[in-house]
Each structure stands twice: as structure tokens, then as C-alpha cells.
Amino acid sequence: MAEYAIIETGGKQYKVAAGEAIYVEKLDAAEGEKVVFDKVVFVDGKIGTPFVDGASVSGTVEKHGKEKKVVTFKYKPKKHSHAKQGHRQPYTKVVIDTIA
């Protein structure tokens, strides 16, 4: 069994280890459901081109949520123009079970 792996999901790469919890872009899976990440970039000293063949990382969805609000404020001086907008990015918390 591998110590750690680097996976790709949601356009980002994450270093994961068994038993670890990671926060990824929102996945279309219910809480408690198993998910498999087959886009493994690195595992056991093998670097993929672009992904390692036959490697996978499985995990369990623990919860869904939204991150803290990020506020953007656009302002144009002397023009009576301003815009305030907030955004909360959705995420999924996944607990890594195994690296194969």
C-alpha cells in the first residue's frame, strides 16, 4: 500500500494519504457514498504521463458545504459607480480510505 498519492479532481491536484480528510470542489455524490478518483498523477514513486495506469484512490463523502464568503467590491472614483458582490464556493469533504 502506498504512503501517499497525488490525485487530480476539479481541475486541481491534491496530495492525499489514507485516513486523511480533503476538501475538493463539489462532487455529485451523496453523503456517505463511496467515490473513486482514477486520475492519479503520482503513486509509489511512479509519475504518470499524464496519469498512472491502474492506480486509483477511493474515499467516502463525509459532507457538503460552502466556504466562507468572499466579498468583491468594485469602485470607480468620481463616477457614482460601485458594486458589492459576495460568493461562497461549494465544497465536498472526502475522507480517503485506500490508495491502490
Secondary structure, DSSP 8 states (H G I E B T S, - for coil): --SEEEEEETTEEEEEETT-EEEEE--S--TT-EEEE--EEEETTEE-SSS-TT--EEEEEEEEEE---EEEEEEETTTTEEEEEEE--EEEEEEEEEE-
